């Protein structure tokens, strides 16, 4: 882990919260005791047996490790994914159901990625229901205006997206 103000030349350095490190260590301990590890960024329809078409990076884990939030520029993680710009998008994978869901998606469609890259940082609530992230995308919330990088909250249960860092008096204008 790097000290504050140092660099090793890698642009994707990740700093992890202690809770995330603890969850990762618990998963590793399970694997060492004979419990299987699960490939979460796998190509859809392969039952977790084939890696996705491109890179994926861990962003966050729910408290029990069931929900894995990650960024990826793969195009084959979600059925019907229409990604014409092939940039990093944010996904959540449910290790119990084996399904992945596009989080950084256009308000117009649950399988259309946002109009700009979303590559972290992201966090997930302890139970995996809410995912907070930042993005410069301008189509995550219907009627969204403004061009500033903003903070969004995705409710995995209802499928709704909210602009958190909105301008005073407007739920759809970036702040």
C-alpha positions as CSV (number, residue, x, y, z in Angstrom):
1,X,0.0,0.0,0.0
2,X,1.3,3.4,-0.9
3,X,1.9,6.2,1.6
4,X,0.1,9.5,1.1
5,X,1.6,11.5,-1.7
6,X,3.6,8.7,-3.3
7,X,3.1,7.0,-6.6
8,X,4.4,3.9,-8.3
9,X,3.3,5.0,-11.8
10,X,0.1,3.1,-11.9
11,X,-3.0,5.2,-12.6
12,X,-5.4,2.6,-11.1
13,X,-4.0,2.4,-7.6
14,X,-6.8,1.4,-5.2
15,X,-7.1,2.3,-1.5
16,X,-9.3,0.0,0.4
17,X,-11.4,0.6,3.5
18,X,-10.6,-1.7,6.5
19,X,-14.0,-3.4,6.1
20,X,-13.3,-4.3,2.5
21,X,-9.9,-5.7,3.4
22,X,-11.6,-7.8,6.2
23,X,-14.2,-9.1,3.8
24,X,-11.5,-10.0,1.3
25,X,-9.5,-11.8,3.9
26,X,-12.6,-13.7,5.0
27,X,-13.2,-14.8,1.4
28,X,-9.6,-15.9,1.1
29,X,-9.8,-17.8,4.4
30,X,-12.9,-19.6,3.1
31,X,-11.0,-20.5,-0.1
32,X,-8.1,-21.9,1.9
33,X,-10.5,-24.0,3.9
34,X,-11.9,-25.7,0.8
35,X,-14.7,-23.4,0.0
36,X,-14.8,-22.5,-3.8
37,X,-13.9,-19.1,-5.1
38,X,-16.4,-17.6,-7.6
39,X,-15.4,-15.8,-10.8
40,X,-17.8,-12.9,-10.8
41,X,-16.7,-11.1,-13.9
42,X,-17.6,-14.0,-16.1
43,X,-19.1,-14.1,-19.5
44,X,-22.9,-14.4,-19.3
45,X,-24.3,-17.8,-19.9
46,X,-21.1,-19.7,-19.0
47,X,-22.0,-20.4,-15.4
48,X,-18.9,-18.6,-14.2
49,X,-16.6,-20.8,-16.2
50,X,-15.2,-18.3,-18.7
51,X,-13.6,-14.9,-18.0
52,X,-15.3,-11.8,-19.4
53,X,-14.1,-10.2,-22.7
54,X,-12.0,-7.5,-21.0
55,X,-10.6,-6.1,-17.7
56,X,-12.5,-5.9,-14.4
57,X,-11.6,-4.1,-11.2
58,X,-13.0,-4.6,-7.7
59,X,-14.7,-1.6,-6.2
60,X,-16.6,-2.8,-3.1
61,X,-18.1,-5.8,-1.3
62,X,-21.3,-6.0,0.8
63,X,-20.7,-7.0,4.5
64,X,-21.4,-10.7,3.9
65,X,-19.6,-10.7,0.5
66,X,-22.7,-11.6,-1.4
67,X,-22.7,-8.5,-3.6
68,X,-19.6,-7.6,-5.5
69,X,-19.3,-4.2,-7.1
70,X,-16.8,-3.8,-9.9
71,X,-15.9,-1.8,-12.9
72,X,-15.3,-3.4,-16.3
73,X,-14.9,-2.6,-19.9
74,X,-16.2,-6.0,-20.9
75,X,-19.2,-6.2,-23.2
76,X,-20.4,-9.7,-22.3
77,X,-21.4,-9.5,-18.6
78,X,-25.1,-8.7,-18.9
79,X,-27.6,-10.1,-21.4
80,X,-28.6,-7.5,-24.0
81,X,-25.8,-5.1,-23.0
82,X,-25.5,-2.5,-25.7
83,X,-22.2,-0.7,-25.2
84,X,-21.2,1.2,-28.4
85,X,-18.4,3.2,-26.7
86,X,-16.7,0.3,-24.9
87,X,-15.7,2.3,-21.7
88,X,-15.6,1.3,-18.1
89,X,-19.0,0.7,-16.6
90,X,-20.1,-0.2,-13.0
91,X,-21.7,-3.6,-12.3
92,X,-22.9,-5.5,-9.2
93,X,-22.8,-9.2,-9.1
94,X,-24.9,-11.3,-6.8
95,X,-22.9,-14.4,-5.8
96,X,-26.0,-16.2,-4.6
97,X,-28.0,-15.9,-7.9
98,X,-24.9,-15.8,-10.1
99,X,-26.3,-12.7,-12.0
100,X,-24.6,-9.4,-12.8
101,X,-26.5,-6.1,-13.2
102,X,-25.4,-2.9,-14.9
103,X,-25.3,-0.1,-12.4
104,X,-24.0,2.8,-14.4
105,X,-26.8,2.7,-16.9
106,X,-28.7,5.2,-19.0
107,X,-32.1,6.2,-17.6
108,X,-33.5,5.1,-20.9
109,X,-32.6,1.4,-20.6
110,X,-31.3,-1.0,-18.0
111,X,-28.9,-2.6,-20.6
112,X,-27.5,0.7,-22.0
113,X,-24.4,2.0,-20.3
114,X,-24.1,5.6,-19.3
115,X,-22.8,8.0,-22.0
116,X,-19.5,8.4,-20.2
117,X,-17.1,6.1,-18.4
118,X,-17.7,5.2,-14.8
119,X,-14.6,3.7,-13.2
120,X,-15.0,4.3,-9.4
121,X,-14.7,4.9,-6.7
122,X,-17.9,3.1,-5.6
123,X,-19.3,1.8,-2.3
124,X,-22.1,-0.6,-1.4
125,X,-24.3,-0.6,1.7
126,X,-23.8,-3.5,4.1
127,X,-26.8,-5.4,2.8
128,X,-26.0,-4.7,-0.8
129,X,-29.1,-2.8,-1.6
130,X,-27.6,0.7,-2.3
131,X,-24.5,1.5,-4.4
132,X,-23.0,5.0,-4.4
133,X,-20.6,6.1,-7.0
134,X,-19.4,9.1,-8.9
135,X,-19.6,9.7,-12.7
136,X,-19.3,12.4,-15.3
137,X,-22.2,10.8,-17.2
138,X,-25.1,13.1,-18.1
139,X,-27.8,10.4,-18.7
140,X,-28.0,8.4,-15.5
141,X,-31.2,10.2,-14.2
142,X,-34.1,11.2,-16.5
143,X,-34.1,14.9,-17.1
144,X,-30.5,15.3,-15.8
145,X,-28.8,18.6,-16.7
146,X,-25.3,19.9,-16.0
147,X,-22.0,18.5,-16.9
148,X,-20.1,18.2,-13.5
149,X,-18.9,14.9,-12.2
150,X,-21.6,14.0,-9.7
151,X,-22.4,11.4,-7.0
152,X,-25.3,9.0,-7.7
153,X,-27.1,6.4,-5.6
154,X,-28.5,3.2,-7.2
155,X,-31.2,1.3,-5.4
156,X,-30.6,-2.3,-6.5
157,X,-34.0,-3.5,-5.2
158,X,-36.1,-0.9,-6.9
159,X,-33.8,-0.3,-9.9
160,X,-33.9,3.5,-9.3
161,X,-31.1,6.0,-9.6
162,X,-30.8,9.2,-7.7
163,X,-28.6,12.2,-8.2
164,X,-27.1,12.8,-4.8
165,X,-24.9,15.9,-5.5
166,X,-27.7,17.9,-7.1
167,X,-28.1,21.7,-7.1
168,X,-30.2,23.2,-4.4
169,X,-33.8,23.2,-5.5
170,X,-33.4,20.7,-8.4
171,X,-33.2,16.9,-8.1
172,X,-31.9,16.6,-11.7
173,X,-29.3,19.4,-12.0
174,X,-25.8,18.5,-11.1
175,X,-24.2,20.5,-8.4
